[in-house]
Amino acid sequence: MSANANLYAAIETSARRAAHTVAFSQPDGSTLDYAELLALVGRYADALTQHGVGRGDRVTVQVEKSLGNVALYLATLKVGAVYQPLNTAYTAAELDYFLGDAEPVLLVADPRRADTLRPIAAARGVRHVETLDAEGKGSLADLAADLPGETPTAVCAPDDLAALLYTSGTTGRSKGAMITHRNLASNAEALREIWAFQPGDVMLHALPIFHVHGLFVALNTALLNGSPTIWLPKFDADAVIAQLPAATVMMGVPTFYTRLLAHPGFTRQLCAGMRLFIAGSAPLLAETHRRFEAATGHAILERYGMTECGMITSNPYDGERLPGSVGYALPDVSVRVVGEDGAELPRGEVGMLATNGPNRFLGYWRMPEKTAAEIRPDGFFITGDLASMAPDGRVTIVGRGKDLIISGGLNIYPKEIEMEIDQFPGVAESAVIGVPHADFGEAVVAVVVPRPDAALDEAALGAWLGGRLARFKLPKHIATVEELPRNTMGKVQKAALRERYGTLFPAG
């Protein structure tokens, strides 16, 4: 890497080498080559500069997936600012918290929501609210179209912030993980190496880009490799099947693979030109792994990561890809399994997985106590996931010490949902759990105790939650019980609830 640690400087170098190679193609036949991408990013960087966005400033983005969104992400890196992507499903009430915590200079919003969000942003001191590429004048795209693209690439140090990604906290309050240029660059370079990216590889991209998987793992790796990317607005099995013959690499959440297996048009012949299928963001059922290999001849490569560290481990490209295992630590990444005292456990024992390396985030935004609690003095981050390690270093995740639910590749923290449910009239208390689901990996289930004098309307509760929480957080099942199981200390035994409701949904 050059003296400039800005990730965009490395992408810029790669893009110049691949100048006349297609960077992105879309199902409508439109394409954007790498030279055109560089010019577009330059114009967006000019637009950011005109809005007063500079080094270290946060840019909060909640827009639908588009190539304009990619250009905005790269332009934010280019000017040395901090990119903060948000799930498009978040409600205005949820967005209010993120704006108050991150204090961005600029909010880029969906044009359908911009007017609703302007007063919220103003109350939080956000100086500018813009749309990205709405029709008509006034969007960032319109502004960028008339600019020369002359903003220089900012010179950044390795530990300068590149992104601020919010993840769930133990109290239900989201934490902003501070992601540096070193974190992003080291991860993308390692993945390009261990997954054997090569000239001629074509990435099929159907993931969202408000998330580590789609934005950093897939996009950064493809851009650093100078690869063409087939750009789909979302996962649609028909669209993926139509584009697969032109691709060599696909990254997806387990839901993608279960839906492809269920599609009559998904055949072994269709996958003949594919080099690699990669799965992550949620546990891949061993049964899905076996069925996919039987149907296509390809063993899905499962890897493991998290918001705070990007990718941590991966099954080997050359070597056995064991169903249920997440493989070995990435180059320059260290992992160990520790007990409650923080001491490393013997191989084969189950404990908490801890990790350190150039991919490990700096800490939590404006939460020094939380940072100190989760990053040990020796630099190892406690992931919150329970794991075992084989004698050769292969890691298997066996559960989560935290109650985090991962559904469809998205992180959901039960406490946030419980806090909303407990405000509903007639509810005494609640417990939210994740249970196995063949399509989503895990499904959200709410177990609710009504007040003794109240009759709980489960449908009304579900509808009420729909106006307060993003859709992906909504329970797929609400169960009513007289009391929650507790241990002698009074703590709700969620393991008992998961056992009780674990077969609600078909396993496959």
Residue pairs with C-beta under 8 A, 6 or more apart in sequence:
1 10
1 185
1 189
2 9
2 10
2 13
3 155
4 153
4 155
4 156
5 156
5 157
5 158
5 160
5 181
5 182
5 185
6 77
6 78
6 80
6 153
6 154
6 155
6 156
6 160
6 181
7 77
7 162
7 181
7 184
7 185
7 188
7 220
8 41
8 74
8 77
8 78
8 153
9 153
9 156
10 185
10 224
11 74
11 77
11 220
11 223
11 224
12 38
12 78
12 153
14 223
14 224
14 225
14 226
15 23
15 34
15 35
15 37
15 38
15 223
15 226
16 34
16 35
16 38
17 226
18 34
18 226
19 33
19 34
19 35
19 38
20 33
20 34
20 35
21 33
21 34
21 226
21 228
22 31
22 32
22 33
22 34
22 228
23 32
23 33
23 34
23 36
23 37
23 223
23 228
23 229
24 31
24 32
24 37
24 67
24 70
24 228
24 229
24 230
24 231
25 31
25 32
25 228
25 229
25 230
25 231
26 67
26 230
26 231
26 232
27 232
27 239
27 242
27 243
32 40
32 67
34 226
37 70
37 71
37 74
39 149
40 67
40 71
40 144
40 149
41 71
41 74
41 75
41 78
41 149
42 75
42 78
42 148
42 149
42 150
42 151
43 144
43 145
43 147
43 148
43 149
44 68
44 71
44 72
44 74
44 75
44 140
44 144
45 75
45 78
45 79
45 149
45 151
46 144
46 147
46 148
46 149
46 150
46 151
47 75
47 140
47 143
47 144
47 147
48 59
48 75
48 76
48 79
48 81
48 106
48 151
49 79
49 151
50 143
50 147
51 105
51 106
51 127
51 128
51 130
52 105
52 127
52 128
53 59
53 76
53 79
53 81
53 105
53 106
54 79
54 80
54 81
55 79
55 80
55 81
55 154
55 156
55 160
56 80
56 81
56 82
56 160
56 161
57 81
57 82
57 104
57 105
57 106
58 81
58 82
58 84
58 102
58 103
58 104
58 105
58 164
59 72
59 76
59 81
59 82
59 83
59 84
59 104
59 105
59 106
59 108
60 84
60 86
60 98
60 99
60 102
60 104
60 106
60 107
60 108
60 126
61 69
61 72
61 73
61 83
61 84
61 85
61 86
61 107
61 108
61 132
61 210
62 85
62 86
62 87
62 88
62 90
62 95
62 107
62 108
62 109
62 110
62 113
62 210
63 69
63 88
63 108
63 109
63 110
63 131
63 132
64 88
64 110
64 233
65 208
65 209
65 233
65 234
66 132
66 133
66 233
67 231
68 132
68 133
68 140
68 141
69 132
69 209
70 209
70 219
71 144
72 108
72 132
72 140
73 83
73 85
73 209
73 215
73 219
76 82
76 83
77 83
77 162
77 181
78 151
78 153
78 154
79 151
79 154
80 154
80 155
80 156
80 160
81 105
82 161
82 162
82 163
82 164
83 162
83 163
83 164
84 98
84 102
84 104
84 163
84 164
84 165
84 166
84 176
85 163
85 165
85 209
85 210
85 211
85 215
86 95
86 98
86 166
86 210
87 208
87 210
87 211
87 410
87 470
87 472
88 110
88 208
88 210
89 470
89 471
89 472
90 98
90 470
91 467
91 468
91 469
91 470
92 113
92 116
92 117
92 120
93 468
94 469
94 470
95 117
95 120
96 120
96 124
97 173
97 174
98 166
98 174
99 107
99 120
99 121
99 124
99 126
100 124
101 174
101 176
101 365
101 366
102 164
102 176
102 365
103 124
103 125
103 126
104 126
105 126
105 127
105 128
106 126
106 127
106 128
106 129
106 130
107 117
107 121
107 126
107 128
107 129
107 130
108 130
108 131
108 132
108 140
109 117
109 129
109 130
109 131
110 131
111 131
111 134
111 139
114 129
114 130
114 131
117 129
118 129
121 129
122 129
130 138
130 139
130 140
131 138
131 139
131 140
132 139
132 140
132 141
133 139
133 140
133 141
134 141
136 142
156 162
156 181
157 181
158 180
158 181
158 182
159 180
159 181
159 182
159 362
160 180
160 181
161 178
161 179
161 180
161 362
162 179
162 180
162 181
162 183
162 184
163 179
163 184
163 216
164 176
164 177
164 178
164 179
164 365
165 176
165 177
165 179
165 212
165 307
166 174
166 175
166 176
166 177
166 307
167 174
167 175
167 177
167 306
167 307
167 308
167 411
168 174
168 175
168 404
168 411
168 412
168 413
168 415
168 416
169 175
169 370
169 413
170 402
170 415
171 415
172 413
172 415
172 416
172 418
172 419
175 364
175 365
175 367
175 370
176 364
176 365
176 366
176 367
177 307
177 308
177 361
177 364
177 365
178 361
178 362
178 363
178 364
178 365
179 310
179 361
179 362
180 361
180 362
182 358
183 309
183 310
183 358
183 359
183 360
183 361
184 216
184 220
184 310
186 332
186 357
186 358
186 359
187 216
187 217
187 220
187 310
187 311
187 330
187 359
188 216
188 220
188 221
188 223
188 224
189 224
190 311
190 330
190 331
190 332
190 333
190 359
191 197
191 217
191 221
191 311
191 314
191 330
192 221
192 224
192 225
193 331
194 314
194 316
194 317
194 330
194 331
195 221
195 249
195 276
195 278
195 301
195 314
195 317
196 275
196 276
196 317
196 318
197 221
197 222
197 225
197 227
197 249
198 225
199 226
200 248
201 222
201 225
201 227
201 248
201 249
201 275
202 227
202 228
202 229
202 230
202 246
202 247
202 248
202 249
203 218
203 221
203 222
203 227
203 228
203 229
203 230
203 247
203 248
203 249
203 250
203 251
204 229
204 230
204 232
204 240
204 243
204 244
204 247
204 249
204 250
205 214
205 218
205 219
205 222
205 229
205 230
205 231
205 232
205 251
206 232
206 234
206 235
206 236
206 239
206 240
206 250
206 252
206 256
207 213
207 214
207 218
207 235
207 251
207 252
207 253
207 409
208 214
208 234
209 215
209 219
211 281
211 409
211 410
212 281
212 305
212 306
212 307
212 310
213 251
213 253
213 280
213 281
213 409
214 251
216 310
217 251
217 280
217 305
217 310
217 311
218 251
219 229
222 229
227 249
230 243
230 246
230 247
232 239
232 240
232 243
235 252
235 255
235 256
235 259
237 259
237 260
237 262
237 263
237 266
238 263
238 265
240 250
240 256
240 260
241 260
241 263
241 265
241 266
241 270
244 250
244 270
244 271
244 273
244 274
245 270
245 273
246 273
247 273
247 274
248 273
248 274
248 275
248 276
249 274
249 275
249 276
249 277
249 278
250 256
250 274
250 276
250 277
250 278
251 278
251 279
251 280
252 277
252 278
252 279
253 279
253 280
253 281
253 282
253 408
253 409
253 441
254 279
254 281
254 282
254 283
254 284
254 285
254 288
254 409
254 441
255 282
255 408
255 409
255 439
255 440
255 441
256 279
257 277
257 279
257 284
257 288
257 292
257 300
258 288
258 438
258 439
258 508
259 439
260 266
261 288
261 291
261 292
261 295
266 295
266 296
267 295
268 295
268 296
268 297
271 296
271 297
271 298
274 296
274 298
276 298
276 301
276 317
277 292
277 296
277 298
277 300
277 301
278 300
278 301
278 302
278 303
279 300
279 301
279 302
279 303
280 302
280 303
280 304
280 305
280 311
280 409
281 406
281 409
281 410
282 406
282 407
282 408
282 409
282 440
282 441
282 442
283 397
283 406
283 441
283 442
284 300
284 302
284 323
284 441
285 436
285 438
285 441
285 507
285 508
286 323
286 324
287 507
287 508
288 300
288 438
288 508
289 299
289 300
289 302
289 321
289 323
289 324
290 323
291 508
292 298
292 299
292 300
293 299
293 300
299 321
300 321
301 314
301 315
301 317
301 321
302 314
302 315
302 321
302 323
302 325
302 326
302 327
303 311
303 313
303 314
303 315
303 326
303 327
304 311
304 312
304 313
304 314
304 326
304 327
304 395
304 397
305 311
305 312
305 313
306 312
306 383
306 385
307 361
307 411
308 360
308 361
308 381
308 383
309 355
309 357
309 359
309 360
309 361
309 381
309 383
310 359
311 330
311 359
312 329
312 330
312 333
312 335
312 355
312 359
312 383
313 326
313 327
313 328
313 329
313 330
313 333
313 335
313 395
314 326
314 327
314 328
314 330
315 321
315 322
315 325
315 326
315 327
315 328
316 327
316 328
321 327
322 394
324 396
325 394
325 395
325 396
326 395
326 396
326 397
327 394
327 395
328 392
328 393
328 394
328 395
329 335
329 355
329 357
329 393
329 395
330 357
330 359
332 357
332 358
333 355
333 356
333 357
333 358
333 359
334 355
334 356
334 357
334 380
335 353
335 354
335 355
335 389
335 393
335 395
336 344
336 353
336 354
336 355
336 380
336 389
337 344
337 345
337 349
337 350
337 351
337 352
337 353
337 354
337 387
337 388
337 389
338 344
338 345
338 351
338 352
338 353
338 354
338 380
338 382
339 345
339 351
339 352
340 352
342 354
342 376
345 351
347 389
347 390
347 391
348 388
348 389
348 390
348 391
349 388
350 386
350 387
350 388
350 398
351 386
351 387
351 388
352 382
352 383
352 384
352 385
352 386
352 387
352 401
353 383
353 385
353 386
353 387
353 395
353 397
354 376
354 380
354 381
354 382
354 383
355 380
355 381
355 383
356 378
356 379
356 380
356 381
360 375
360 379
360 381
361 381
363 371
363 375
364 370
364 371
364 374
374 381
374 382
375 381
375 382
376 382
384 400
384 401
384 402
384 404
385 397
385 399
385 400
385 401
385 402
386 397
386 398
386 399
386 400
386 401
387 395
387 396
387 397
387 398
388 395
388 396
388 398
389 395
389 396
390 396
403 413
403 414
403 415
403 433
403 494
404 411
404 412
404 413
405 411
405 412
405 413
405 414
405 432
405 433
405 434
405 442
405 444
406 412
406 434
406 441
406 442
407 434
407 437
407 440
407 441
407 442
407 443
407 444
407 472
408 439
408 440
408 441
408 472
409 441
410 472
412 434
412 444
412 472
412 473
414 431
414 432
414 433
414 434
414 444
415 432
416 469
416 473
417 430
417 432
417 444
417 446
417 465
417 469
417 473
417 475
418 430
418 431
418 432
418 446
420 465
420 468
420 469
421 427
421 430
421 432
421 446
421 448
421 461
421 465
422 429
422 430
424 461
424 464
424 465
425 454
426 450
426 451
426 454
426 455
426 456
426 457
427 448
427 449
427 450
427 451
427 454
427 456
427 461
428 449
428 450
428 451
428 452
429 448
429 449
429 484
430 446
430 447
430 448
430 449
431 446
431 447
431 484
431 492
431 494
431 497
432 444
432 445
432 446
432 447
432 475
433 444
433 445
433 447
433 494
433 497
433 498
433 501
434 442
434 443
434 444
434 445
434 498
435 442
435 443
435 445
435 498
435 501
435 502
435 504
435 505
436 442
436 443
436 502
436 505
436 507
437 443
437 476
437 505
438 505
438 506
438 507
438 508
443 476
443 477
443 504
443 505
444 473
444 474
444 475
444 476
445 475
445 476
445 477
445 478
445 479
445 497
445 501
445 504
446 475
446 477
446 478
446 479
447 479
447 481
447 484
447 497
447 501
448 456
448 458
448 461
448 478
448 479
448 480
448 481
449 480
449 481
449 482
449 483
449 484
450 456
450 480
456 480
458 478
458 480
461 478
462 474
462 475
462 478
465 474
465 475
466 474
476 505
477 501
477 504
479 501
484 492
484 493
484 497
485 492
485 493
485 496
485 497
486 492
486 493
487 493
